[in-house]
């Protein structure tokens, strides 16, 4: 399942630099599959106070739906 999620996340681009994905930028820190089937996707900004983090989170959720 985690491999499937990684493939989906490869399609999510950075809102400020759309030629790069969030994986290219190292924003995806970890994908954790819980016993109940839920996922935790840990993201980290490229710099502290990154204004695009809310947009990135929304884009991740949209891609996974």
NORBEL-V825006 format. One record per backbone hydrogen bond with DSSP energy under -0.5 kcal/mol. CO is the residue of the C=O (numbers start at 1). NH is the residue of the N-H. E is the energy in kcal/mol with one decimal. If there is no record, write none. Layout:
CO/NH/E ; CO/NH/E
//
This chain:
1/5/-2.1 ; 2/6/-2.5 ; 3/7/-1.8 ; 4/8/-1.8 ; 5/9/-2.7 ; 6/10/-1.3 ; 8/11/-1.8 ; 9/12/-1.3 ; 11/13/-0.6 ; 12/22/-2.4 ; 17/14/-0.6 ; 17/20/-2.4 ; 20/14/-2.9 ; 21/25/-1.6 ; 22/27/-2.5 ; 22/28/-0.7 ; 23/26/-1.0 ; 27/29/-0.8 ; 27/44/-2.4 ; 30/42/-2.8 ; 31/33/-0.5 ; 32/34/-0.6 ; 32/40/-2.7 ; 34/37/-1.8 ; 38/34/-3.1 ; 39/41/-0.5 ; 40/32/-3.1 ; 40/42/-0.6 ; 41/43/-0.6 ; 42/29/-3.1 ; 42/30/-1.4 ; 47/50/-1.4 ; 50/53/-1.2 ; 52/56/-2.7 ; 53/57/-2.5 ; 54/58/-2.2 ; 55/59/-2.6 ; 56/60/-2.4 ; 57/61/-2.3 ; 58/62/-2.3 ; 59/63/-2.2 ; 60/64/-2.1 ; 61/65/-1.1
//
